[in-house]
């Protein structure tokens, strides 16, 4: 018989040995082993990245090692990274199941005990995927998270790039679900903390309650919510002469001043006034630019608690907030972060009335348009998420009103939202300057 002639599938087991089986199914087995290995690496990567401690993440951000910088970059988008790894892992597992199912179907054509064969193959495949694709890699990665994260970072980058559309879809869907789930916010937590204070026999004052609210809400804040907006940054050009610099510094009154080249989008460094004091009597030709210290740049979505840790680690008090294109979005200081817990901190040079708002009566407050929504909610004593569904990407009261009106409102324009009436007191062609907010009586 000519071996090149096609043979009925059912006679193959009787006429061919193990070498023939290997030729037929060997590539499939090799592919299955490769897929299980990849699934194990992806599972290990997921466990390693998301078991890193805050100290590990901070070390990666400050490291000069390429691998650790790659880890920090991937963890800047944790939700998208997790979604990409989950999609990657599930597709690998599905591919394994499909190939094994195909091979089982092929083998069952020549077997009279196809039921037992299917049961056995299902059991073995499940054990292999769970044991070698999930449990063992994750246990090992959890115990050696930094080294595993370093080695699997390129694989995670590939997954993040390949599955970006699906990952973005999943993240957006999860965000929509989160918005529709009832949030307890900090009110419930403050109530629980207040009850704990009462159990100790101490009456919590209004100031203590505000501090408790700040502590509970602290970890949910991002840099863009506490930063000083770009328009309010007091910075100097690196082209100023020494006398011009001294004049601007005297006018600003700040102890640390950002220095830019041509525009605020090109911050060259931070000038510490204490570094300038020994040279105060220098001539006009003095090269004051040599005193600049490196600027600390952060993304606008950086968590405030991570930023506080970074300030402590770097021993700096100021950070420049940049957007996705590298442009300057704002500025955050250590004082801004502390004020999120303890409220406004006024020194001997600050006005007694907090800048940004004034209270007309118990239900009426007049705010500057640039006041952050976080501060507005704190002054109005409402949940920080009250305006989240309509604020869009805006972080200030003026931005909220632009979203509510759908245009730049004029003086006297009025709108109502969430039991509050907003009246624009003054505005020009570019921005909203002053807004009166009235808490309406409950119907």
C-alpha positions in Angstrom: 0.0 0.0 0.0 1.3 3.5 -0.9 1.8 5.4 2.4 0.9 8.6 0.6 -2.6 7.4 0.1 -5.1 8.9 2.6 -6.0 6.4 5.3 -9.2 6.2 7.2 -8.8 8.0 10.6 -10.0 5.0 12.6 -7.2 2.7 11.4 -4.3 5.1 12.3 -3.9 3.8 15.9 -3.6 0.2 14.7 -1.0 0.8 12.0 1.2 3.6 13.2 3.6 3.8 16.2 4.5 6.6 18.6 6.6 8.4 16.0 3.6 8.9 13.8 1.6 10.2 16.8 4.4 12.6 17.6 4.5 13.8 14.0 0.7 14.3 14.0 0.2 15.8 17.5 3.7 16.9 18.5 3.4 20.5 17.2 0.1 20.9 19.0 1.5 19.6 22.3 4.5 22.0 21.9 2.1 24.9 21.2 0.0 24.0 24.3 3.1 23.9 26.5 4.2 27.3 25.1 0.8 28.8 25.8 0.7 27.4 29.3 4.2 28.9 29.9 3.0 32.3 28.6 -0.1 32.1 30.7 2.0 31.4 33.7 4.3 34.4 33.0 1.3 36.7 32.5 -0.2 35.5 35.8 3.1 36.0 37.5 3.4 39.5 36.1 -0.1 40.4 37.4 0.7 39.1 40.9 4.1 40.8 40.9 3.0 44.2 39.8 0.0 44.4 42.1 1.8 43.1 45.2 4.5 45.8 45.2 4.4 47.9 48.3 4.2 51.7 48.2 7.9 51.8 49.1 8.7 49.5 46.2 6.7 51.7 43.8 8.4 54.9 45.2 11.9 53.2 44.7 11.0 52.4 41.1 9.9 56.0 40.4 13.2 57.3 41.8 15.4 54.6 40.3 17.8 55.1 37.4 17.5 51.4 36.4 15.7 51.0 33.1 13.7 48.0 34.3 12.4 49.7 37.5 11.6 52.9 35.5 9.5 50.6 33.2 7.7 49.2 36.2 6.9 52.7 37.5 5.6 53.7 34.0 3.3 50.7 33.8 1.9 51.3 37.3 1.0 54.9 36.4 -2.1 53.3 34.7 -2.9 50.5 37.1 -6.5 49.9 35.8 -5.5 49.6 32.2 -2.5 47.4 33.1 -4.7 45.0 35.1 -7.3 44.9 32.3 -4.7 44.1 29.7 -3.1 41.3 31.8 -6.5 39.8 32.5 -7.5 39.9 28.8 -4.0 38.4 27.8 -4.3 35.6 30.4 -7.9 34.7 29.4 -7.1 34.6 25.7 -4.2 32.3 26.4 -6.3 30.0 28.5 -9.1 30.0 25.8 -6.5 29.1 23.1 -5.3 26.2 25.2 -8.8 24.9 25.7 -9.6 25.2 22.0 -6.5 23.3 20.9 -7.1 20.6 23.5 -10.7 20.3 22.5 -9.7 19.9 18.8 -7.1 17.2 19.6 -9.6 15.4 21.9 -12.2 15.4 19.1 -9.7 14.0 16.6 -8.7 11.2 19.0 -12.3 10.4 19.9 -13.0 9.5 16.3 -10.8 6.4 16.6 -11.8 5.5 20.2 -14.8 3.6 21.5 -14.4 5.2 25.0 -14.7 8.8 23.9 -16.6 9.7 27.1 -13.7 8.6 29.4 -11.2 10.3 27.1 -13.1 13.6 27.2 -13.4 13.5 31.0 -9.7 12.6 31.4 -8.5 15.3 29.0 -10.7 18.0 30.7 -9.4 17.1 34.1 -5.8 17.1 33.0 -6.2 20.4 31.1 -7.9 22.1 34.0 -5.3 21.0 36.5 -2.5 22.1 34.1 -4.0 25.6 33.6 -4.9 26.1 37.3 -1.6 24.7 38.7 1.0 25.9 36.1 -0.9 28.8 34.7 -2.2 30.4 37.9 -1.2 29.0 41.4 2.5 28.3 41.0 3.4 31.5 39.1 1.4 33.7 41.4 2.8 32.1 44.6 6.3 32.5 43.3 5.7 36.1 42.0 4.2 37.2 45.3 7.3 36.1 47.1 9.7 37.6 44.5 7.6 40.5 43.3 10.3 43.0 42.4 12.5 40.6 40.4 9.5 39.0 38.6 8.1 42.4 37.8 11.4 43.4 36.3 11.6 40.4 34.1 8.0 40.4 33.0 7.7 44.1 32.4 8.4 43.8 28.6 5.7 41.2 28.4 3.3 43.4 30.3 4.2 46.3 27.9 3.3 44.1 24.9 0.0 43.2 26.5 -0.7 46.8 27.3 0.0 47.9 23.7 -1.8 45.0 21.9 -4.9 44.9 24.1 -5.2 48.7 24.6 -8.6 49.1 22.9 -10.2 46.2 24.8 -8.6 47.4 28.1 -9.9 50.9 27.6 -13.3 49.6 26.9 -13.3 47.5 30.1 -11.9 50.3 32.2 -14.6 52.7 30.9 -17.3 50.1 31.6 -16.0 49.6 35.1 -15.9 53.3 35.7 -19.6 53.6 34.6 -20.5 50.7 37.0 -18.6 52.5 39.8 -20.6 55.7 39.2 -23.9 53.9 39.4 -23.1 52.0 42.6 -24.1 53.9 45.7 -21.1 55.5 47.3 -20.9 55.9 51.0 -18.2 58.5 50.7 -16.6 60.0 53.8 -19.8 60.8 55.6 -20.3 57.3 56.8 -16.6 57.0 57.7 -16.7 60.2 59.6 -19.7 59.0 61.5 -18.0 55.9 62.5 -14.9 57.8 63.5 -17.0 60.2 65.5 -18.6 57.3 67.3 -15.2 56.0 68.2 -14.2 59.4 69.6 -17.4 59.4 71.7 -16.6 56.0 73.1 -13.5 57.4 74.5 -15.5 60.0 76.4 -14.4 62.9 74.3 -16.8 65.2 72.4 -15.6 65.8 68.9 -15.6 69.5 68.0 -16.4 70.9 64.6 -12.7 71.3 63.9 -12.0 67.7 64.8 -14.8 66.5 62.5 -13.3 68.5 59.7 -9.9 66.9 60.3 -11.6 63.4 60.3 -13.2 64.2 57.0 -9.9 65.3 55.5 -8.2 62.1 56.7 -10.9 59.8 55.3 -11.0 61.6 51.9 -7.2 62.1 51.7 -6.3 58.9 49.9 -9.0 59.6 47.2 -7.6 63.0 46.2 -5.4 63.5 43.1 -2.9 66.2 42.4 -5.2 68.1 40.0 -7.7 68.5 42.8 -5.4 70.2 45.2 -3.0 72.0 42.8 -2.7 75.7 42.2 -3.9 76.4 38.6 -1.5 77.4 35.9 -2.9 81.0 35.9 -2.1 81.4 39.6 1.5 80.2 39.4 4.1 82.8 40.4 7.1 82.1 38.3 10.0 84.0 36.8 11.8 83.9 33.4 15.4 82.7 33.2 16.2 85.7 31.0 15.7 88.2 33.9 18.7 90.2 35.1 19.7 89.9 38.7 18.1 93.2 39.8 14.9 92.3 37.9 14.8 88.9 39.6 15.1 90.5 43.1 12.3 92.9 42.3 10.0 90.1 41.2 10.9 87.9 44.2 10.1 90.8 46.6 6.7 91.2 44.9 5.8 87.5 45.0 6.7 86.8 48.7 7.3 83.1 48.1 10.3 81.2 49.3 10.5 78.9 46.3 9.9 80.1 42.8 9.7 78.1 39.5 11.9 79.4 36.7 10.9 78.9 33.1 12.4 79.4 29.7 10.1 81.3 27.2 6.9 79.8 28.7 5.5 78.0 31.7 5.5 74.8 29.7 9.3 74.8 29.9 10.1 74.8 33.6 13.9 74.8 34.0 14.1 74.4 37.8 13.1 75.8 41.2 14.9 78.8 42.7 15.1 78.6 46.5 15.3 82.1 48.0 17.6 80.8 50.8 20.2 79.8 48.1 19.9 83.4 46.8 20.5 85.2 50.2 24.3 84.8 50.3 24.5 86.5 46.9 22.2 89.3 47.6 24.9 91.9 47.1 26.2 90.6 43.8 26.4 92.8 40.7 24.0 92.8 37.8 26.2 90.4 35.9 25.7 87.6 38.5 24.6 84.3 36.9 21.8 83.5 39.3 20.6 80.7 37.0 23.4 78.5 38.4 21.5 78.3 41.7 18.5 76.5 40.2 17.5 73.1 41.7 15.9 70.4 39.6 12.1 70.6 39.4 10.0 67.6 40.5 7.4 66.8 37.8 4.3 64.7 38.5 1.2 63.7 36.4 -2.1 65.3 37.2 -3.6 62.0 38.3 -1.0 61.2 41.0 -2.6 60.3 44.3 -2.0 62.9 47.0 -0.9 60.3 49.6 1.8 59.0 47.1 2.8 62.6 46.5 3.3 63.3 50.2 5.5 60.2 50.4 7.5 61.4 47.4 7.9 64.8 49.1 9.3 63.1 52.2 11.5 60.8 50.1 13.0 63.6 47.9 13.0 66.2 50.7 11.2 68.8 48.5 8.2 70.9 49.2 7.0 71.7 45.6 6.0 69.8 42.5 5.0 70.9 39.0 1.9 69.2 37.7 2.1 68.3 34.0 -0.5 67.0 31.6 -0.2 64.1 29.1 1.6 66.3 26.6 4.2 67.5 29.1 2.6 71.0 29.5 2.5 72.7 32.8 -1.0 72.2 34.4 -0.4 73.6 37.9 1.7 73.5 41.0 1.4 71.6 44.3 3.2 72.4 47.5 3.5 70.5 50.8 1.3 73.2 52.4 -1.5 72.4 49.9 -1.4 68.8 50.9 -1.4 69.4 54.6 -4.3 71.9 54.2 -6.4 69.0 52.8 -6.4 67.5 56.3 -6.2 70.5 58.7 -7.8 73.2 56.6 -6.4 76.6 55.7 -3.0 77.3 57.3 -2.5 81.1 57.6 0.9 82.6 58.5 1.7 86.1 59.5 1.8 87.2 55.9 -1.6 85.7 54.9 -4.9 87.6 55.1 -7.2 86.6 57.9 -10.1 85.9 55.4 -9.3 82.8 53.4 -8.6 83.7 49.8 -11.2 82.2 47.4 -14.5 82.7 49.2 -16.5 84.8 51.7 -19.6 83.8 53.6 -22.6 86.1 53.4 -24.9 84.1 55.6 -25.5 80.5 56.7 -26.8 79.4 53.3 -24.9 81.8 51.0 -21.2 81.8 50.0 -19.4 83.8 47.3 -16.5 82.1 45.7 -13.9 83.1 43.2 -14.3 81.2 40.0 -10.9 79.6 40.3 -11.7 78.0 43.6 -11.2 74.2 43.4 -14.3 72.0 43.7 -12.7 70.2 46.6 -12.6 73.5 48.5 -16.1 74.4 47.4 -17.5 71.1 48.7 -15.6 71.5 52.0 -16.9 75.0 52.6 -20.5 73.9 51.6 -20.1 70.8 53.9 -21.2 68.4 51.2 -19.7 65.2 49.8 -16.7 65.6 47.6 -18.4 63.7 44.8 -21.6 65.9 44.8 -20.7 67.5 41.4 -18.8 64.6 39.9 -21.5 63.5 37.5 -21.5 66.9 35.8 -18.1 68.4 36.3 -16.4 66.5 33.4 -12.7 67.2 33.4 -13.0 70.5 35.3 -11.5 70.9 38.8 -12.6 74.5 39.6 -16.0 76.1 40.3 -15.6 78.1 37.0 -15.1 74.9 35.1 -18.2 73.4 36.7 -20.3 76.3 35.6 -18.9 76.0 32.0 -20.2 72.4 32.0 -23.6 73.4 33.5 -24.2 76.3 31.1 -22.5 74.7 28.1 -21.1 78.2 27.3 -19.2 81.0 29.0 -21.9 82.7 31.2 -22.3 86.4 31.6 -22.7 88.4 34.8 -26.2 87.7 36.3 -26.7 84.3 34.7 -28.1 81.7 37.0 -28.5 78.0 37.1 -29.6 75.3 39.7 -28.0 72.0 40.4 -28.0 69.5 43.3 -30.1 71.8 45.6 -27.7 74.7 44.9 -28.3 77.9 43.0 -25.3 79.3 41.2 -25.3 83.0 40.2 -22.5 84.5 38.2 -21.6 87.8 39.8 -18.8 88.8 37.5 -17.2 87.4 34.4 -15.3 88.7 31.4 -14.7 87.3 27.9 -12.2 84.7 29.1 -13.1 83.5 32.6 -15.7 83.5 35.4 -14.4 85.7 38.3 -17.0 85.5 41.1 -19.9 83.2 41.8 -22.6 83.3 44.5 -23.7 79.8 45.7 -26.9 79.5 47.7 -28.0 76.3 49.4 -31.7 76.0 48.7 -34.2 74.8 51.3 -35.2 71.2 51.1 -38.7 70.8 49.4 
